[in-house]
Amino acid sequence: MATTITKKELKAVVRESVKEAFVQEAMTLRALFLPVVSAKEQRDIEKRYRKPSRRVAKTFEVVI
């Protein structure tokens, strides 16, 4: 049994797949440019400015 899709449907699927790949790569690149903070520095920051609120707008987990 063969499945047929139109050229328009194929373009839409490919476009969505490419878009998802670009978003994933962009998140990885953003994570690479985040500064690294040691535990000592983090404690100093939290002592000076208190811990951030737990309210989160967006969360992304990127494995590098």
C-alpha positions as a Python dict, from the first residue, in 0.01 Angstrom:
ca = {
    (1, 'M'): (0, 0, 0),
    (2, 'A'): (152, 330, -109),
    (3, 'T'): (87, 658, 68),
    (4, 'T'): (61, 966, -146),
    (5, 'I'): (89, 1325, -31),
    (6, 'T'): (72, 1641, -229),
    (7, 'K'): (369, 1861, -301),
    (8, 'K'): (219, 2128, -76),
    (9, 'E'): (186, 1886, 217),
    (10, 'L'): (543, 1763, 168),
    (11, 'K'): (673, 2121, 168),
    (12, 'A'): (483, 2193, 490),
    (13, 'V'): (628, 1886, 663),
    (14, 'V'): (982, 1965, 551),
    (15, 'R'): (944, 2332, 648),
    (16, 'E'): (825, 2237, 999),
    (17, 'S'): (1109, 1987, 1042),
    (18, 'V'): (1372, 2240, 937),
    (19, 'K'): (1220, 2501, 1167),
    (20, 'E'): (1235, 2260, 1463),
    (21, 'A'): (1600, 2179, 1386),
    (22, 'F'): (1693, 2548, 1372),
    (23, 'V'): (1520, 2617, 1703),
    (24, 'Q'): (1706, 2330, 1867),
    (25, 'E'): (2042, 2445, 1731),
    (26, 'A'): (1974, 2805, 1837),
    (27, 'M'): (1904, 2691, 2194),
    (28, 'T'): (2229, 2494, 2196),
    (29, 'L'): (2426, 2796, 2074),
    (30, 'R'): (2265, 3023, 2335),
    (31, 'A'): (2358, 2774, 2608),
    (32, 'L'): (2719, 2767, 2489),
    (33, 'F'): (2749, 3143, 2535),
    (34, 'L'): (2611, 3148, 2889),
    (35, 'P'): (2881, 3235, 3142),
    (36, 'V'): (2993, 2960, 3376),
    (37, 'V'): (2945, 3043, 3745),
    (38, 'S'): (3122, 2850, 4018),
    (39, 'A'): (2938, 2737, 4331),
    (40, 'K'): (3124, 2998, 4537),
    (41, 'E'): (3026, 3277, 4297),
    (42, 'Q'): (2664, 3157, 4299),
    (43, 'R'): (2652, 3165, 4679),
    (44, 'D'): (2796, 3518, 4678),
    (45, 'I'): (2537, 3631, 4421),
    (46, 'E'): (2253, 3475, 4623),
    (47, 'K'): (2382, 3635, 4943),
    (48, 'R'): (2396, 3979, 4783),
    (49, 'Y'): (2078, 3969, 4576),
    (50, 'R'): (1874, 3687, 4735),
    (51, 'K'): (1759, 3384, 4543),
    (52, 'P'): (1544, 3443, 4235),
    (53, 'S'): (1174, 3381, 4258),
    (54, 'R'): (1056, 3038, 4147),
    (55, 'R'): (821, 3192, 3893),
    (56, 'V'): (931, 3071, 3551),
    (57, 'A'): (819, 3210, 3218),
    (58, 'K'): (993, 2951, 2997),
    (59, 'T'): (1219, 2660, 3068),
    (60, 'F'): (1451, 2494, 2820),
    (61, 'E'): (1674, 2200, 2894),
    (62, 'V'): (1971, 2172, 2661),
    (63, 'V'): (2222, 1891, 2683),
    (64, 'I'): (2565, 1999, 2564),
}
